[in-house]
């Protein structure tokens, strides 16, 4: 019995360490300086869906695949949508960096003015449950939401988590969500007078202490049953 409990304690210790490791946060940055770059499926410079972009800006080649980023334990694919369906997503890196933006057909703005406009959205697919901790939003042209200049405020958006509406928000700098668990996160711009680009997303892994408790309970129950059999 003592050996069994010792094994259970050791297992619990392993799970506790694993839970602590999984709690680490990872930030994927879409703006310069220090931008994380996608794994592939992009062109550099030229035009993105007919809009002229700067020489180091990135545009998805296949809109159906979006842009996929890998960093530490995180892999996420960002896919863009508008009222007509799926569309191109770009990573604005220069000359004034903004981050991820959507380029719809017929867009008349230059690349540094392209933002998420009303009805446009991006879906972040992490492939597994993560905890959404924070987002950073820009107003475009390397301006923070709190100081958008002549572009107006960043505006509002609806957040869908795993295809269900979670809430409505106003986009601000360094926005903290406080831990929302899900696999798919869709940000839908809703303000006709505002727009935003996404500068970064921060997530952490889902905690696993519940699994450790179940394991310990199961082992303890097994030991109790063995003791009863011996007494019988």
C-alpha positions, -999 to 999 in steps of 0.1 A, spaced: 0 0 0 28 24 9 45 17 -24 13 24 -43 8 57 -25 44 66 -32 38 59 -68 7 80 -68 26 109 -52 53 106 -78 27 107 -106 10 137 -90 43 155 -89 49 148 -126 14 161 -135 20 192 -114 53 199 -132 36 193 -165 7 216 -155 32 243 -146 50 239 -179 17 241 -198 8 274 -181 37 292 -200 25 320 -223 35 324 -259 31 357 -278 30 355 -316 39 390 -330 27 401 -364 42 437 -363 78 449 -364 101 450 -346 105 413 -338 77 400 -361 72 363 -363 69 351 -399 46 324 -413 58 290 -423 50 295 -460 22 301 -484 30 338 -490 45 362 -515 66 392 -506 59 427 -520 41 434 -552 3 433 -549 -21 416 -525 -55 410 -540 -48 440 -563 -35 463 -536 1 475 -539 20 465 -508 55 473 -495 86 453 -504 87 432 -473 50 429 -466 35 394 -469 4 382 -487 -12 348 -486 -8 329 -519 -38 306 -512 -65 323 -493 -80 290 -483 -48 281 -464 -43 315 -448 -10 320 -429 3 295 -404 27 304 -376 47 281 -353 64 293 -321 74 271 -292 45 248 -286 20 269 -305 9 264 -341 -19 287 -354 -34 294 -388 -50 328 -395 -76 329 -422 -94 360 -434 -131 364 -444 -154 392 -457 -190 393 -466 -183 374 -498 -165 346 -481 -128 337 -477 -102 363 -488 -66 373 -486 -47 380 -454 -16 401 -453 11 408 -427 20 445 -429 56 449 -419 68 482 -435 72 510 -440 48 516 -411 41 483 -395 6 474 -384 4 435 -383 -23 413 -397 -49 429 -420 -75 418 -445 -73 427 -482 -107 423 -499 -111 425 -537 -114 461 -549 -97 475 -518 -88 511 -526 -65 519 -496 -27 516 -497 -13 487 -477 -6 508 -446 -43 519 -444 -57 484 -449 -75 472 -418 -103 449 -406 -133 468 -418 -169 462 -407 -180 427 -418 -144 414 -422 -130 389 -398 -101 366 -391 -102 331 -376 -73 319 -355 -73 281 -355 -49 266 -329 -58 230 -336 -64 223 -299 -77 240 -269 -57 270 -257 -63 299 -233 -66 333 -250 -48 357 -227 -44 389 -246 -44 407 -280 -27 438 -292 -46 460 -318 -33 488 -340 -53 514 -359 -31 509 -390 -1 529 -402 18 520 -371 -5 540 -348 -19 526 -316 -56 524 -310 -53 550 -282 -38 574 -306 -52 567 -341 -46 601 -356 -67 609 -386 -79 573 -391 -104 574 -362 -107 548 -334 -100 511 -338 -137 504 -334 -156 474 -321 -156 437 -328 -175 405 -319 -156 376 -306 -167 341 -315 -152 311 -296 -156 277 -313 -182 293 -336 -204 306 -307 -207 343 -299 -187 350 -267 -190 388 -265 -187 422 -280 -156 445 -274 -139 477 -283 -104 471 -297 -77 487 -276 -39 484 -271 -27 454 -251 -61 441 -245 -63 415 -217 -91 388 -219 -83 371 -186 -83 335 -200 -108 323 -226 -106 286 -235 -112 275 -271 -97 262 -303 -112 286 -328 -112 324 -322 -129 346 -347 -126 384 -345 -154 401 -366 -151 439 -371 -184 456 -365 -178 493 -365 -186 512 -398 -165 541 -386 -134 523 -373 -110 495 -382 -80 477 -368 -50 455 -375 -39 427 -351 -4 433 -338 -1 402 -316 -19 373 -299 -9 358 -266 -21 323 -255 -12 297 -228 -19 260 -226 -49 247 -208 -41 236 -172 -43 199 -164 -46 196 -125 -79 179 -129 -63 150 -146 -38 146 -118 -66 146 -92 -84 119 -111 -53 98 -114 -45 101 -77 -81 93 -68 -81 62 -90 -48 49 -75 -60 56 -40 -92 37 -47 -72 8 -61 -51 6 -30 -82 7 -8 -97 -22 -27 -65 -42 -24 -64 -36 14 -100 -48 17 -93 -79 -2 -63 -87 21 -85 -82 52 -112 -105 38 
